[in-house]
Amino acid sequence: MSDLNQRIEQALEEIRPFLKSDGGDIALLGVEGQTVKVQLMGACVGCSVNQMTLKQGVELTIKKYAPEIQEVVNVEA
């Protein structure tokens, strides 16, 4: 696993408890350039605030661990 992927996984581990407390979860699908692809799961799918969660929570946390990342996108199942 690359250093970048490791740092992104660390960021996801930090935010995962908050998602799980609401019945959701998140999986890292991959990194393409400066974009991280994730999949929101469980209660996060179809949740009205999932885009806010993605941008305000997940993206900010990932950027804290991996500042070179520009964007985080959710890939629907």
DSSP file (Angstrom, degrees, kcal/mol; ACC not computed):
  #  RESIDUE AA STRUCTURE BP1 BP2  ACC     N-H-->O    O-->H-N    N-H-->O    O-->H-N    TCO  KAPPA ALPHA  PHI   PSI    X-CA   Y-CA   Z-CA
    1    1 A M              0   0    0      0, 0.0     0, 0.0     0, 0.0     0, 0.0   0.000 360.0 360.0 360.0 133.5    0.0    0.0    0.0
    2    2 A S     >  -     0   0    0      1,-0.1     4,-2.4     4,-0.0     5,-0.2  -0.250 360.0-111.9 -71.0 161.4    1.4    3.4   -0.9
    3    3 A D  H  > S+     0   0    0      1,-0.2     4,-2.4     2,-0.2     5,-0.2   0.894 118.9  52.8 -58.6 -41.3    2.1    6.1    1.6
    4    4 A L  H  > S+     0   0    0      1,-0.2     4,-2.4     2,-0.2    -1,-0.2   0.945 109.6  47.1 -61.7 -49.1   -0.8    8.2    0.2
    5    5 A N  H  > S+     0   0    0      1,-0.2     4,-2.6     2,-0.2    -1,-0.2   0.890 111.0  53.2 -59.9 -38.6   -3.3    5.3    0.4
    6    6 A Q  H  X S+     0   0    0     -4,-2.4     4,-2.1     1,-0.2    -1,-0.2   0.915 109.7  47.2 -63.3 -43.1   -2.1    4.7    4.0
    7    7 A R  H  X S+     0   0    0     -4,-2.4     4,-2.0     2,-0.2    -1,-0.2   0.885 111.7  50.7 -66.6 -37.9   -2.7    8.3    5.0
    8    8 A I  H  X S+     0   0    0     -4,-2.4     4,-2.4     2,-0.2    -2,-0.2   0.918 109.2  50.9 -65.6 -42.4   -6.1    8.3    3.3
    9    9 A E  H  X S+     0   0    0     -4,-2.6     4,-2.3     1,-0.2    -2,-0.2   0.885 107.8  53.7 -61.4 -38.4   -7.0    5.1    5.2
   10   10 A Q  H  X S+     0   0    0     -4,-2.1     4,-1.5     2,-0.2    -1,-0.2   0.918 108.8  49.2 -60.2 -43.3   -5.9    6.8    8.5
   11   11 A A  H  X S+     0   0    0     -4,-2.0     4,-1.6     1,-0.2    -2,-0.2   0.912 110.5  49.8 -62.9 -42.8   -8.3    9.7    7.7
   12   12 A L  H  X S+     0   0    0     -4,-2.4     4,-2.4     1,-0.2    -1,-0.2   0.872 107.0  55.1 -65.3 -35.8  -11.1    7.3    7.0
   13   13 A E  H  < S+     0   0    0     -4,-2.3    -1,-0.2     1,-0.2    -2,-0.2   0.847 106.3  52.9 -64.3 -32.4  -10.5    5.5   10.3
   14   14 A E  H  < S+     0   0    0     -4,-1.5     4,-0.3     1,-0.2    -1,-0.2   0.889 118.1  34.4 -68.8 -38.7  -10.8    8.8   12.1
   15   15 A I  H >X S+     0   0    0     -4,-1.6     4,-1.6     1,-0.2     3,-0.9   0.702  97.2  84.1 -91.1 -20.5  -14.2    9.6   10.5
   16   16 A R  H 3X S+     0   0    0     -4,-2.4     4,-3.0     1,-0.2     5,-0.3   0.860  83.7  58.2 -54.2 -43.0  -15.6    6.0   10.4
   17   17 A P  H 3> S+     0   0    0      0, 0.0     4,-1.8     0, 0.0    -1,-0.2   0.868 106.2  50.5 -58.1 -34.4  -16.9    6.0   14.0
   18   18 A F  H <> S+     0   0    0     -3,-0.9     4,-0.6    -4,-0.3    -2,-0.2   0.908 112.8  45.5 -68.5 -41.3  -19.1    9.1   13.2
   19   19 A L  H ><>S+     0   0    0     -4,-1.6     5,-2.8     1,-0.2     3,-1.1   0.920 112.8  50.6 -66.3 -43.4  -20.5    7.4   10.1
   20   20 A K  H ><5S+     0   0    0     -4,-3.0     3,-1.8     1,-0.3    -1,-0.2   0.830 100.4  63.2 -65.5 -31.9  -21.1    4.1   12.0
   21   21 A S  H 3<5S+     0   0    0     -4,-1.8    -1,-0.3     1,-0.3    -2,-0.2   0.756 107.6  44.5 -65.2 -21.7  -22.9    5.9   14.8
   22   22 A D  T <<5S-     0   0    0     -3,-1.1    -1,-0.3    -4,-0.6    -2,-0.2   0.236 128.2 -98.5-102.8  10.8  -25.5    6.9   12.2
   23   23 A G  T < 5S+     0   0    0     -3,-1.8    20,-2.7     1,-0.3    -3,-0.2   0.656  89.0 106.5  85.3  15.6  -25.6    3.4   10.7
   24   24 A G  E   < -A   42   0A   0     -5,-2.8    -1,-0.3    18,-0.3     2,-0.3  -0.527  42.7-172.4-116.6-175.8  -23.3    4.1    7.8
   25   25 A D  E     -A   41   0A   0     16,-1.3    16,-2.7    -2,-0.2     2,-0.3  -0.944  13.6-134.5-163.1 177.0  -19.7    3.4    6.7
   26   26 A I  E     -A   40   0A   0     -2,-0.3     2,-0.4    14,-0.2    14,-0.2  -0.997   8.9-161.4-146.1 144.9  -17.2    4.3    4.0
   27   27 A A  E     -A   39   0A   0     12,-1.7    12,-2.2    -2,-0.3     2,-0.6  -0.985  21.7-126.7-128.6 139.7  -14.9    2.4    1.7
   28   28 A L  E     +A   38   0A   0     -2,-0.4    10,-0.2    10,-0.2     3,-0.1  -0.754  26.0 177.8 -82.3 121.0  -11.8    3.7   -0.2
   29   29 A L  E     -     0   0A   0      8,-2.8     2,-0.3    -2,-0.6     9,-0.2   0.780  54.2 -65.8 -93.1 -32.9  -12.2    2.7   -3.9
   30   30 A G  E     -A   37   0A   0      7,-1.6     7,-3.3     2,-0.0     2,-0.4  -0.939  38.2 -99.6 163.9 174.2   -9.1    4.3   -5.2
   31   31 A V  E     -A   36   0A   0     -2,-0.3     2,-0.5     5,-0.2     5,-0.2  -0.992  23.6-174.5-126.4 128.0   -7.1    7.4   -6.0
   32   32 A E  E >   -A   35   0A   0      3,-2.9     3,-2.0    -2,-0.4     2,-0.4  -0.935  65.3 -54.7-123.6 107.1   -6.9    8.9   -9.4
   33   33 A G  T 3  S-     0   0    0     -2,-0.5     0, 0.0     1,-0.3     0, 0.0  -0.500 122.3 -18.6  64.4-117.9   -4.5   11.8   -9.6
   34   34 A Q  T 3  S+     0   0    0     -2,-0.4    36,-2.8    35,-0.1    37,-1.7   0.139 119.7  95.7-106.6  17.8   -5.6   14.2   -6.9
   35   35 A T  E <   -Ab  32  71A   0     -3,-2.0    -3,-2.9    35,-0.2     2,-0.5  -0.932  59.6-152.9-114.4 130.3   -9.1   12.8   -6.6
   36   36 A V  E     -Ab  31  72A   0     35,-2.6    37,-2.8    -2,-0.5     2,-0.6  -0.868   8.5-151.9-100.4 131.1  -10.1   10.2   -4.0
   37   37 A K  E     +Ab  30  73A   0     -7,-3.3    -8,-2.8    -2,-0.5    -7,-1.6  -0.912  23.5 167.8-105.8 124.3  -13.0    7.8   -4.9
   38   38 A V  E     -Ab  28  74A   0     35,-2.8    37,-3.1    -2,-0.6     2,-0.5  -0.816  28.0-137.5-126.5 167.1  -15.0    6.5   -2.0
   39   39 A Q  E     -A   27   0A   0    -12,-2.2   -12,-1.7    -2,-0.3     2,-0.3  -0.970  12.9-146.2-129.7 118.6  -18.3    4.7   -1.5
   40   40 A L  E     -A   26   0A   0     -2,-0.5     2,-0.2   -14,-0.2   -14,-0.2  -0.635  27.9-171.8 -77.7 139.2  -20.6    5.7    1.2
   41   41 A M  E >   +A   25   0A   0    -16,-2.7     3,-1.7    -2,-0.3   -16,-1.3  -0.775  37.1  10.0-130.7 170.9  -22.5    2.7    2.5
   42   42 A G  E >  S-A   24   0A   0      1,-0.3     3,-1.6    -2,-0.2   -18,-0.3  -0.340 128.4  -2.3  64.5-135.3  -25.3    1.7    4.8
   43   43 A A  T 3  S+     0   0    0    -20,-2.7    -1,-0.3     1,-0.3   -19,-0.2   0.673 125.2  72.2 -64.7 -16.8  -27.5    4.5    6.1
   44   44 A C  T X  S+     0   0    0     -3,-1.7     3,-1.3   -21,-0.2     2,-0.4   0.775  76.3  92.9 -69.7 -24.9  -25.3    7.0    4.2
   45   45 A V  T <  S+     0   0    0     -3,-1.6     3,-0.1     1,-0.3    -4,-0.1  -0.562 105.5   0.7 -72.1 123.3  -26.7    5.8    0.9
   46   46 A G  T 3  S+     0   0    0     -2,-0.4    -1,-0.3     1,-0.3     2,-0.2   0.470  92.7 147.7  79.6   0.2  -29.6    8.1    0.1
   47   47 A C    X   -     0   0    0     -3,-1.3     3,-1.6     1,-0.1     4,-0.3  -0.494  52.3-132.3 -69.2 137.5  -29.2   10.2    3.2
   48   48 A S  T 3  S+     0   0    0      1,-0.3     3,-0.2    -2,-0.2     4,-0.2   0.725 104.7  43.6 -66.4 -21.2  -30.2   13.8    2.5
   49   49 A V  T 3> S+     0   0    0      1,-0.1     4,-2.6     2,-0.1    -1,-0.3   0.248  78.9 107.5-106.4  13.7  -27.0   15.1    4.1
   50   50 A N  H <> S+     0   0    0     -3,-1.6     4,-2.6     1,-0.2    -1,-0.1   0.836  78.5  52.9 -65.7 -30.6  -24.5   12.7    2.6
   51   51 A Q  H  > S+     0   0    0     -4,-0.3     4,-2.4    -3,-0.2     5,-0.2   0.889 111.2  47.0 -69.2 -36.6  -23.0   15.3    0.2
   52   52 A M  H  >>S+     0   0    0      2,-0.2     4,-3.1     1,-0.2     5,-0.7   0.924 112.9  49.2 -67.1 -43.4  -22.5   17.6    3.2
   53   53 A T  I  X>S+     0   0    0     -4,-2.6     5,-2.2     1,-0.2     4,-1.6   0.919 111.9  50.1 -58.7 -43.9  -20.9   14.7    5.1
   54   54 A L  I  <>S+     0   0    0     -4,-2.6     5,-3.0     3,-0.2    -2,-0.2   0.938 121.2  31.6 -62.1 -48.7  -18.7   13.9    2.1
   55   55 A K  I  <>S+     0   0    0     -4,-2.4     5,-0.7     3,-0.2    -2,-0.2   0.939 127.8  36.1 -78.2 -48.3  -17.5   17.5    1.6
   56   56 A Q  I  <5S+     0   0    0     -4,-3.1    -3,-0.2    -5,-0.2    -2,-0.2   0.847 133.3  20.6 -78.2 -34.4  -17.4   18.9    5.2
   57   57 A G  I  X<S+     0   0    0     -4,-1.6     4,-2.1    -5,-0.7    -3,-0.2   0.906 129.2  32.6 -98.3 -64.8  -16.4   15.7    7.0
   58   58 A V  I  ><S+     0   0    0     -5,-2.2     4,-2.7     2,-0.2     5,-0.2   0.943 121.2  45.6 -65.4 -51.2  -14.7   13.2    4.8
   59   59 A E  I  ><S+     0   0    0     -5,-3.0     4,-2.5    -6,-0.2    -1,-0.2   0.917 114.6  47.7 -62.8 -44.1  -12.9   15.6    2.4
   60   60 A L  H  ><S+     0   0    0     -5,-0.7     4,-1.4     1,-0.2    -1,-0.2   0.902 113.4  48.5 -63.9 -40.1  -11.6   17.9    5.1
   61   61 A T  H  X S+     0   0    0     -4,-2.1     4,-1.4     2,-0.2    -2,-0.2   0.920 112.0  48.3 -66.8 -43.1  -10.3   14.9    7.1
   62   62 A I  H  X S+     0   0    0     -4,-2.7     4,-3.1     1,-0.2     3,-0.3   0.917 109.9  52.6 -62.6 -42.5   -8.6   13.4    4.1
   63   63 A K  H  < S+     0   0    0     -4,-2.5    -1,-0.2     1,-0.2    -2,-0.2   0.798 103.1  58.9 -65.4 -27.3   -7.0   16.7    3.2
   64   64 A K  H  < S+     0   0    0     -4,-1.4    -1,-0.2    -5,-0.2    -2,-0.2   0.897 117.1  32.2 -65.7 -39.8   -5.7   17.0    6.8
   65   65 A Y  H  < S+     0   0    0     -4,-1.4    -2,-0.2    -3,-0.3    -1,-0.2   0.787 135.8  26.4 -85.7 -31.1   -3.8   13.7    6.3
   66   66 A A    ><  +     0   0    0     -4,-3.1     3,-2.2    -5,-0.2    -1,-0.2  -0.695  64.5 178.4-136.6  80.1   -3.1   14.1    2.6
   67   67 A P  T 3  S+     0   0    0      0, 0.0    -4,-0.1     0, 0.0    -1,-0.1   0.684  76.2  70.7 -60.9 -17.9   -3.0   17.8    1.6
   68   68 A E  T 3  S+     0   0    0      2,-0.0     2,-0.3    -5,-0.0    -5,-0.1   0.662  76.2 100.2 -73.6 -13.4   -2.2   17.0   -2.0
   69   69 A I    <   -     0   0    0     -3,-2.2   -34,-0.2    -7,-0.2     3,-0.1  -0.562  49.2-176.5 -74.7 133.4   -5.7   15.7   -2.5
   70   70 A Q        +     0   0    0    -36,-2.8     2,-0.3    -2,-0.3   -35,-0.2   0.752  61.6  12.8 -99.1 -31.4   -8.0   18.2   -4.2
   71   71 A E  E     -b   35   0A   0    -37,-1.7   -35,-2.6     2,-0.0     2,-0.4  -0.996  50.9-152.6-151.7 149.1  -11.4   16.4   -4.2
   72   72 A V  E     -b   36   0A   0     -2,-0.3     2,-0.4   -37,-0.2   -35,-0.2  -0.996  21.5-171.1-122.7 127.1  -13.2   13.4   -2.8
   73   73 A V  E     -b   37   0A   0    -37,-2.8   -35,-2.8    -2,-0.4     2,-0.5  -0.928  19.4-132.4-121.9 145.0  -16.1   11.9   -4.8
   74   74 A N  E     -b   38   0A   0     -2,-0.4     2,-0.7   -37,-0.2   -35,-0.2  -0.815  15.4-151.6 -93.0 128.2  -18.7    9.4   -3.8
   75   75 A V        -     0   0    0    -37,-3.1   -35,-0.1    -2,-0.5     2,-0.0  -0.898  19.4-131.6-101.0 116.2  -19.1    6.5   -6.4
   76   76 A E              0   0    0     -2,-0.7   -37,-0.0     1,-0.1   -31,-0.0  -0.349 360.0 360.0 -67.2 146.3  -22.7    5.2   -6.2
   77   77 A A              0   0    0    -37,-0.2    -1,-0.1    -2,-0.0   -38,-0.0   0.483 360.0 360.0 -69.2 360.0  -23.0    1.4   -6.0
